[in-house]
Amino acid sequence: MEENTYVFRAIRGAVQVQSNTVEEILKSSIRLMDEIVSANRLEPKDIISVFFTTSQDLNAEYPAAALRKMGWGYIPALCAHEMNVPGGMPMVLRVLIHCTVKKSFGSVVHKYLGRTAELRPDLKGDAQ
């Protein structure tokens, strides 16, 4: 890839939320976004859109509201619930960020924080 070529990438991440409250959902959303943005050296202008999902036990707030708190209310965002799979990890907030970056496919850093690293053992190097 040429040094100055921007490409479209999708970056994933997840975090467990401590409780189903507005404060905890927003705090966890901001933490996850901060981790991904920092690890990938993204700037708000690089982000095309953000898609948040939550396990069905999280419904006190839209995670996308965190973008407004971060001053990024102009970035298109959407929220949805994950499928209710028996035995699935509870209290999980996930994000899929669509962005343009100067990174090759393998150099994108996904962030699965805490116990959510168990959801993607294939990305162990990117989990914290």
DRENPA-3360 file (N, C-alpha, C; in nm, 2 decimals, always signed):
BEGIN
1 = MEENTYVF = +0.08/-0.12/+0.00/+0.00/+0.00/+0.00/+0.09/+0.12/+0.00 ~ +0.06/+0.22/-0.08/+0.13/+0.35/-0.09/+0.12/+0.42/+0.04 ~ +0.22/+0.49/+0.08/+0.23/+0.56/+0.21/+0.12/+0.66/+0.23 ~ +0.07/+0.73/+0.13/-0.03/+0.83/+0.14/-0.17/+0.79/+0.10 ~ -0.19/+0.66/+0.09/-0.32/+0.61/+0.04/-0.41/+0.58/+0.16 ~ -0.52/+0.64/+0.16/-0.62/+0.61/+0.27/-0.71/+0.49/+0.22 ~ -0.74/+0.40/+0.31/-0.83/+0.29/+0.27/-0.94/+0.28/+0.38 ~ -1.05/+0.22/+0.34/-1.16/+0.19/+0.42/-1.13/+0.07/+0.51;
9 = RAIRGAVQ = -1.15/+0.08/+0.64/-1.14/-0.03/+0.73/-1.25/-0.03/+0.83 ~ -1.27/-0.14/+0.89/-1.37/-0.16/+1.00/-1.29/-0.21/+1.12 ~ -1.31/-0.15/+1.23/-1.24/-0.18/+1.36/-1.35/-0.22/+1.46 ~ -1.32/-0.33/+1.53/-1.41/-0.39/+1.63/-1.36/-0.37/+1.77 ~ -1.45/-0.38/+1.86/-1.42/-0.38/+2.00/-1.54/-0.42/+2.09 ~ -1.51/-0.45/+2.22/-1.62/-0.48/+2.31/-1.57/-0.46/+2.45 ~ -1.66/-0.44/+2.54/-1.64/-0.42/+2.68/-1.76/-0.46/+2.76 ~ -1.74/-0.52/+2.88/-1.85/-0.55/+2.97/-1.89/-0.42/+3.05;
17 = VQSNTVEE = -2.01/-0.39/+3.06/-2.06/-0.28/+3.13/-2.10/-0.33/+3.27 ~ -2.06/-0.25/+3.37/-2.08/-0.29/+3.51/-2.22/-0.30/+3.56 ~ -2.31/-0.21/+3.51/-2.45/-0.21/+3.54/-2.53/-0.14/+3.44 ~ -2.66/-0.18/+3.43/-2.75/-0.12/+3.33/-2.80/+0.02/+3.37 ~ -2.71/+0.11/+3.37/-2.74/+0.25/+3.40/-2.69/+0.34/+3.29 ~ -2.75/+0.46/+3.28/-2.71/+0.56/+3.18/-2.56/+0.59/+3.20 ~ -2.52/+0.61/+3.33/-2.38/+0.65/+3.35/-2.28/+0.54/+3.31 ~ -2.31/+0.42/+3.35/-2.22/+0.31/+3.31/-2.21/+0.28/+3.16;
25 = ILKSSIRL = -2.32/+0.29/+3.10/-2.32/+0.26/+2.95/-2.24/+0.37/+2.88 ~ -2.26/+0.50/+2.92/-2.19/+0.61/+2.86/-2.04/+0.60/+2.89 ~ -2.01/+0.57/+3.02/-1.87/+0.56/+3.06/-1.80/+0.44/+2.98 ~ -1.86/+0.33/+2.97/-1.81/+0.22/+2.90/-1.79/+0.25/+2.75 ~ -1.89/+0.31/+2.69/-1.88/+0.35/+2.55/-1.77/+0.44/+2.52 ~ -1.75/+0.54/+2.61/-1.64/+0.64/+2.59/-1.50/+0.57/+2.61 ~ -1.50/+0.48/+2.71/-1.37/+0.41/+2.73/-1.33/+0.33/+2.61 ~ -1.43/+0.25/+2.56/-1.40/+0.17/+2.44/-1.36/+0.25/+2.32;
33 = MDEIVSAN = -1.44/+0.36/+2.29/-1.40/+0.44/+2.18/-1.26/+0.50/+2.20 ~ -1.23/+0.55/+2.32/-1.10/+0.61/+2.35/-0.99/+0.50/+2.32 ~ -1.01/+0.38/+2.37/-0.91/+0.28/+2.35/-0.88/+0.25/+2.20 ~ -0.99/+0.24/+2.12/-0.98/+0.21/+1.98/-0.91/+0.32/+1.91 ~ -0.96/+0.44/+1.94/-0.91/+0.56/+1.87/-0.76/+0.58/+1.90 ~ -0.72/+0.56/+2.02/-0.58/+0.58/+2.06/-0.49/+0.47/+2.00 ~ -0.54/+0.34/+2.00/-0.46/+0.23/+1.95/-0.44/+0.24/+1.80 ~ -0.53/+0.30/+1.73/-0.53/+0.31/+1.58/-0.49/+0.45/+1.54;
41 = RLEPKDII = -0.46/+0.54/+1.63/-0.43/+0.68/+1.60/-0.53/+0.75/+1.51 ~ -0.65/+0.73/+1.54/-0.76/+0.79/+1.46/-0.79/+0.93/+1.50 ~ -0.84/+1.01/+1.41/-0.89/+1.14/+1.44/-1.04/+1.14/+1.40 ~ -1.12/+1.22/+1.47/-1.26/+1.22/+1.43/-1.29/+1.23/+1.28 ~ -1.21/+1.30/+1.21/-1.23/+1.32/+1.06/-1.21/+1.18/+0.99 ~ -1.14/+1.09/+1.05/-1.12/+0.96/+0.99/-1.24/+0.86/+1.00 ~ -1.33/+0.89/+1.09/-1.44/+0.80/+1.12/-1.56/+0.83/+1.03 ~ -1.60/+0.73/+0.96/-1.72/+0.74/+0.87/-1.85/+0.72/+0.94;
49 = SVFFTTSQ = -1.85/+0.61/+1.02/-1.97/+0.58/+1.10/-1.94/+0.49/+1.21 ~ -2.03/+0.48/+1.31/-2.01/+0.39/+1.42/-2.14/+0.31/+1.45 ~ -2.12/+0.18/+1.47/-2.24/+0.09/+1.49/-2.21/+0.03/+1.63 ~ -2.30/+0.06/+1.73/-2.29/+0.00/+1.86/-2.40/-0.11/+1.87 ~ -2.36/-0.22/+1.94/-2.46/-0.32/+1.98/-2.44/-0.35/+2.13 ~ -2.55/-0.39/+2.19/-2.55/-0.43/+2.33/-2.62/-0.57/+2.34 ~ -2.57/-0.64/+2.45/-2.65/-0.76/+2.48/-2.79/-0.71/+2.53 ~ -2.89/-0.80/+2.53/-3.02/-0.75/+2.55/-3.05/-0.70/+2.70;
57 = DLNAEYPA = -2.95/-0.73/+2.79/-2.97/-0.68/+2.92/-2.92/-0.54/+2.94 ~ -2.88/-0.47/+2.84/-2.84/-0.33/+2.85/-2.94/-0.25/+2.76 ~ -3.01/-0.17/+2.83/-3.11/-0.08/+2.76/-3.14/+0.05/+2.83 ~ -3.06/+0.09/+2.92/-3.08/+0.22/+3.00/-3.04/+0.34/+2.91 ~ -2.96/+0.33/+2.81/-2.91/+0.44/+2.73/-2.86/+0.39/+2.60 ~ -2.87/+0.47/+2.50/-2.81/+0.44/+2.37/-2.66/+0.47/+2.38 ~ -2.58/+0.37/+2.35/-2.43/+0.39/+2.35/-2.39/+0.50/+2.26 ~ -2.46/+0.52/+2.15/-2.42/+0.63/+2.06/-2.43/+0.77/+2.12;
65 = AALRKMGW = -2.50/+0.78/+2.23/-2.51/+0.91/+2.30/-2.37/+0.95/+2.35 ~ -2.28/+0.85/+2.37/-2.14/+0.88/+2.41/-2.07/+0.97/+2.31 ~ -2.10/+0.95/+2.18/-2.03/+1.03/+2.08/-2.06/+1.18/+2.10 ~ -2.18/+1.21/+2.13/-2.22/+1.35/+2.16/-2.14/+1.40/+2.28 ~ -2.12/+1.32/+2.38/-2.05/+1.36/+2.50/-1.90/+1.38/+2.47 ~ -1.85/+1.31/+2.36/-1.71/+1.33/+2.32/-1.70/+1.44/+2.22 ~ -1.81/+1.51/+2.19/-1.80/+1.62/+2.09/-1.80/+1.57/+1.95 ~ -1.85/+1.45/+1.93/-1.85/+1.39/+1.79/-1.99/+1.36/+1.75;
73 = GYIPALCA = -2.08/+1.44/+1.78/-2.22/+1.42/+1.75/-2.25/+1.43/+1.60 ~ -2.16/+1.48/+1.52/-2.18/+1.48/+1.37/-2.14/+1.35/+1.30 ~ -2.08/+1.25/+1.38/-2.05/+1.12/+1.32/-2.18/+1.04/+1.32 ~ -2.22/+0.99/+1.20/-2.34/+0.90/+1.20/-2.32/+0.78/+1.29 ~ -2.42/+0.74/+1.37/-2.41/+0.63/+1.46/-2.54/+0.56/+1.47 ~ -2.54/+0.43/+1.50/-2.66/+0.35/+1.51/-2.64/+0.25/+1.63 ~ -2.75/+0.22/+1.69/-2.74/+0.12/+1.80/-2.84/+0.01/+1.78 ~ -2.81/-0.11/+1.83/-2.90/-0.23/+1.81/-2.87/-0.33/+1.92;
81 = HEMNVPGG = -2.95/-0.42/+1.94/-2.93/-0.53/+2.04/-2.87/-0.65/+1.96 ~ -2.78/-0.72/+2.02/-2.72/-0.85/+1.97/-2.83/-0.96/+1.98 ~ -2.81/-1.06/+1.91/-2.90/-1.18/+1.92/-2.89/-1.23/+2.07 ~ -3.00/-1.29/+2.12/-3.00/-1.34/+2.25/-2.96/-1.49/+2.25 ~ -2.84/-1.51/+2.24/-2.78/-1.65/+2.22/-2.77/-1.71/+2.36 ~ -2.83/-1.83/+2.38/-2.82/-1.90/+2.51/-2.67/-1.91/+2.55 ~ -2.64/-1.87/+2.68/-2.50/-1.88/+2.73/-2.41/-1.77/+2.68 ~ -2.46/-1.67/+2.61/-2.38/-1.56/+2.57/-2.34/-1.48/+2.69;
89 = MPMVLRVL = -2.23/-1.41/+2.67/-2.17/-1.32/+2.78/-2.27/-1.21/+2.80 ~ -2.31/-1.18/+2.93/-2.40/-1.08/+2.96/-2.33/-0.94/+2.97 ~ -2.41/-0.83/+2.96/-2.37/-0.70/+2.99/-2.26/-0.65/+2.89 ~ -2.27/-0.69/+2.77/-2.16/-0.66/+2.67/-2.20/-0.55/+2.57 ~ -2.12/-0.46/+2.56/-2.13/-0.35/+2.46/-2.03/-0.37/+2.35 ~ -2.07/-0.37/+2.23/-1.98/-0.39/+2.12/-1.98/-0.27/+2.03 ~ -1.87/-0.25/+1.95/-1.87/-0.14/+1.85/-1.80/-0.19/+1.73 ~ -1.85/-0.13/+1.62/-1.79/-0.15/+1.48/-1.77/-0.01/+1.43;
97 = IHCTVKKS = -1.65/+0.03/+1.41/-1.62/+0.16/+1.36/-1.57/+0.15/+1.22 ~ -1.64/+0.22/+1.13/-1.60/+0.23/+0.99/-1.51/+0.36/+0.97 ~ -1.40/+0.34/+0.91/-1.31/+0.46/+0.91/-1.21/+0.45/+0.79 ~ -1.15/+0.56/+0.76/-1.04/+0.56/+0.66/-0.91/+0.58/+0.73 ~ -0.81/+0.50/+0.69/-0.68/+0.50/+0.76/-0.57/+0.47/+0.66 ~ -0.45/+0.50/+0.70/-0.33/+0.46/+0.62/-0.27/+0.34/+0.68 ~ -0.36/+0.24/+0.70/-0.31/+0.11/+0.76/-0.35/-0.01/+0.68 ~ -0.26/-0.10/+0.67/-0.29/-0.22/+0.60/-0.38/-0.31/+0.68;
105 = FGSVVHKY = -0.45/-0.40/+0.62/-0.55/-0.48/+0.69/-0.51/-0.54/+0.82 ~ -0.39/-0.60/+0.82/-0.34/-0.66/+0.94/-0.29/-0.57/+1.05 ~ -0.28/-0.44/+1.02/-0.22/-0.35/+1.12/-0.33/-0.28/+1.20 ~ -0.46/-0.30/+1.17/-0.57/-0.24/+1.25/-0.57/-0.31/+1.38 ~ -0.59/-0.23/+1.49/-0.59/-0.29/+1.63/-0.74/-0.29/+1.68 ~ -0.79/-0.41/+1.70/-0.92/-0.42/+1.76/-0.90/-0.43/+1.91 ~ -1.00/-0.38/+1.99/-0.99/-0.38/+2.13/-1.11/-0.45/+2.20 ~ -1.07/-0.56/+2.27/-1.17/-0.64/+2.35/-1.12/-0.63/+2.49;
113 = LGRTAELR = -1.19/-0.55/+2.57/-1.14/-0.52/+2.70/-1.19/-0.61/+2.81 ~ -1.11/-0.64/+2.91/-1.15/-0.73/+3.02/-1.19/-0.87/+2.97 ~ -1.30/-0.92/+3.03/-1.35/-1.05/+2.99/-1.39/-1.07/+2.85 ~ -1.42/-0.96/+2.78/-1.47/-0.97/+2.64/-1.36/-1.02/+2.55 ~ -1.23/-1.03/+2.60/-1.13/-1.09/+2.52/-1.16/-1.24/+2.49 ~ -1.24/-1.30/+2.58/-1.28/-1.44/+2.56/-1.37/-1.45/+2.43 ~ -1.43/-1.34/+2.39/-1.52/-1.35/+2.27/-1.44/-1.36/+2.14 ~ -1.32/-1.32/+2.14/-1.23/-1.32/+2.02/-1.09/-1.37/+2.06;
121 = PDLKGDAQ = -1.07/-1.50/+2.10/-0.94/-1.54/+2.13/-0.84/-1.53/+2.02 ~ -0.89/-1.53/+1.89/-0.80/-1.51/+1.78/-0.74/-1.38/+1.77 ~ -0.78/-1.28/+1.85/-0.73/-1.15/+1.86/-0.66/-1.12/+1.99 ~ -0.60/-1.22/+2.05/-0.54/-1.21/+2.18/-0.44/-1.09/+2.19 ~ -0.36/-1.07/+2.09/-0.27/-0.96/+2.10/-0.33/-0.82/+2.11 ~ -0.46/-0.81/+2.07/-0.53/-0.68/+2.07/-0.62/-0.66/+2.19 ~ -0.63/-0.77/+2.28/-0.72/-0.76/+2.39/-0.64/-0.70/+2.51 ~ -0.72/-0.64/+2.60/-0.66/-0.59/+2.73/-0.74/-0.62/+2.84;
% end
